[in-house]
Amino acid sequence: MQASVIIPLGCGSLRLQAPRRCHKRQVAAIPVCSAVPSDHLQQELCTRRRLLLSSALVGFPFLAASRTKAAANNEVGNYLPAYGTDGYVLFVPSASKTPALRAGTVDNTSPYRFALPPNFVEQKVANIQSGNYCQPRCDEPWTEVIFEGTQGGRVELIVSPLQKLTSKKNVKVEDLGTPDQLLERVGNYITGTYLDEDALVASNSRSQDGLTYYLYELNAPYAKAGARSYTACTVKGDLAFLFVASATEKQWGKLESSLRRVVESFRA
């Protein structure tokens, strides 16, 4: 048998065979730096590695800066009209903005609207959440739009067919019970999971433009979007609208007043 030495060389290898001395085959894998005595080759390989590493390190800050710049360019303050005098902007969807608006399920001649802080960015709604597969008539609630703040906070508009809440026709939100009674039926839509009876911090109601809005403040650590939330709920036509603003416990102290203003600006 011939003894042989395998030398790895990048994408291939070099096999050196020695004269037969015994019947046993011996194979040894030798690292390229040891097998190739050329100082010049070793220096070239090391130089290439340094160049590749330097390029990678330079690229990471560039990519991060690009993402930050892209997020800044997408902030609603750059393209939505002003709302008031303190930097807030007004969001009003176009008639073709969402599957429900395109189908006419949500009134596209007088759609919902709300104010937003200028540093919020619109997020993509997953197809399964948007109700695209079931319009013009969906049996389950769907999400119309989602916005998130670059410094934290999130707002989401959830729409539910009224048949999920009552068998009656042509009803107002008051016909569905008191704020606390209705919360028992819509609380899981707000949290995205379930509603614990101790999660309610406060509830209230107000009237605006002929509609009554129930307002809820929740503290639900198990909620999907954020433990703290403030929600406006109303009924228009045969739909129930839930406009939810949420934040983590850590963010709530800083964002509470801003998110409350966003929710109280909501008009179905």
N, C-alpha and C positions, 0 to 999 in steps of 0.2 A: 504493500500500500504506500502511496505517496503522502507525505505530510504537506499540508497546505496552510496558507495564511490568507485570511480574508481582510481586505482593507476597505472600509466604507469610504466612498468618495461622493458625498452629496446625494445625487439621485441614483448612483450605481455603486459598484464595488469592484475591487481588483483582487483576483485570486493568484497567489504566488505558490507554486508547487516545488517542493524539494525532492531530491532523489529518494527512491524507495529505500528505507532502512529497516522497516519492520512490517508486520502484517496489520498493525492497528492504524486506523486513520485518525490523525490529529488535526483539529481545526481550531484556530484561535482568531478571535475578532480583536483587532488592534485599533484603538482610537486614531482618527485621522491625524491628530496633532503629533502622535507618537510615531505613526507609521511613515509619515512624510517628513524627512529631516530638513526640508527646505525652509529656511528662515523667511525667505521672501514670500512663500505661499502662506505661511502662518500669519505673517504681518498683513497680507492682503485680506485674508478671511476676517481677522479681527477688525480691520478698517471697515469692511462691509457691514459687520455687525453693529459697529458704532454709528455708522451712517443711518442704518435702518432704525435703530433705537432713537436717534436724534429726530428723525422724520416723524416717528410716532409721537414723541413727546411734544413736538411742535404742533402736530395735527390736533391733539386732544383739546387744548385751549381754543383753537380755531373753531372746532365743531361746537364746543360749548357756547362760545360767543355767538355763533351763527344761530343756534337754537334760541338763545336769549333774545337776540335781535328779531327773530321770526315771531316769537311770542309777543314782543313789544309792538310789532307792526300789526298784529291781529287784535290788539286791545280795542274794545268797543269805543273808547274815547276818540279813536282815530277816524271813525266813519259814521257813528250814529249822531243824530241831532241832539243839541243841548236840552237838558231838562232842568229848569231853574237856573240859578246863578252860581252854584257851588261845584261845578264840574260834572255832575251827574248827567247821564244821557238817557234818551228814550228809545226803547225797543218796541217796534210794531212790526209783526211779520207780514210779508207779502202774501198775496192770495195763493201762491204756489209754494210757500215755504216748506210745509210739511205734508205728509200723506193725508192727514185729516183735513187740512185746509184745501188741498187739491181736490179731495173728494167731496168737499162741502159739508163734511161731518161737523167740523168746527166752522162757525160763521165766518166766511172769508170776506164778507162785505163790511163787517165791523168786528175785526178780530181783537183778541186780548192784547194788552200792552202793559209795560211796566218800566220803571227806571232802573238804571244800573250804575254802579261806580265806574269811572272811566278805565280802570285797570282790569276789568273782567274780560274773559276770552270765551267765545262760544265753543262748545265741545260737540263732537260728533255723537249723535244718538244711534245706538246699534239698531239694526233693522228689526230685530225681534222686539225691541223696546218701543219703536216708533209706531207700531201698529200697521206698518206698510202692508203686511200680509193679510190683514183682515178688513181694511177699509172697503166700502164706506160704513160698514157696521161691525163693530168689534164687541165681543162679549166681555172682554177684560180691559182694565185700565191700560193706558199707554202713556209714553212720555213725549211731549211736544218739543221742548227745547231744554238745553242744559247750558249754564254758564258757570265758569269758575274764576275766582280772583287769583291774580298772580301772587298775591300775598296771603292767600287762604280764603275760605268761604266758597259756597256753592249755592246756586239757585236752580230749581227744576220745576217745570210745569207738568203736572200729571193730570190727565183727563180720564174720567170714568163714565161709562154709560150709566145713566140714571137707573136702569133696570137692575144694576148690581146693588142698589140701595133701597129701592122701593118699587112696588108694582103699580103705583099711582102715576097718572099722566098730568102734565102741565102743573107741576108743583114748584114751590120755591124752597129755598134752603130751610126756612122756618118750618115748613111742613114735614121735614125729616126729623124734627125734635129739637131739643135744646142743644147748645154747643157741646156739652158733655155727652149727651146721648148720641149725637152724630159721630163724635170722636171714637166711640166704641166700634163703629163700622168702617171708619176710614183711617184709623190709627196705624194699621199695618201698611197702608200705602205710603204714609209719611215716613215711617222708619225703614221700610223695605224688608222688615222681618215680622215682628209682632209688636204688640203694645202692652206694656206692663201698666197696671193700674196706678202705680206710683210715679209714672213718667210725666204726668201732667203737672206743669208748674203753674200755669195760669191759662184761663180761657176768657174770651170776650166776644163782642159782636159790634158791628158798625154798619151803617147804611150809606150807600154811595150810588148815585145815578140810577136809583130805582132797584138796586140789588142789595141784599144783606150779605155781609161777609162774616163768617165765624173765624176768630183768630185764636191760635193755639201756640203756647210756648211749651216745648217738651225738653226733658232731660233724660235721654235714653241712651246709655252707654253702649248698648248692643245694636244701635241703628247703623245701617250700612254707610251712609254718607257722612254723618257726624253726630256726636252725642247730643249737641245742643241744636235746637231748631225752632223756627218761628214760621207759622203757616197760615195762609188765608184760604178759606174754603167757601165756595158759593155755588149756586146752580144757575145755569142759563140754558134755556131750551130743555133738551132732554139729556144734558150733560152736567156732571159735577166737576168743578175745577178745583184742584189743589195746588197752590203755589207755595213751594217749600224752600226756605232759605236755611242752610245748615252750616255748622262749623264744628271743629273739634273743641274739646273742653279748653284746651290751651289757647285757641284762637278767639273764643267767644268773647272774652273780656274786651279785646281790642275791636272786634268786628260787630258786636251786638247792635250798637246804635245804627250803623250803616245797613245791616241786614234788615233791621226793623223798618227802616225807611223804604227799602226796596219792596218788602212785602206789602206795606201799607200803600204803595203806589200802584199796586196791581189792580187792573180793571179787566173783568172778563168780557 
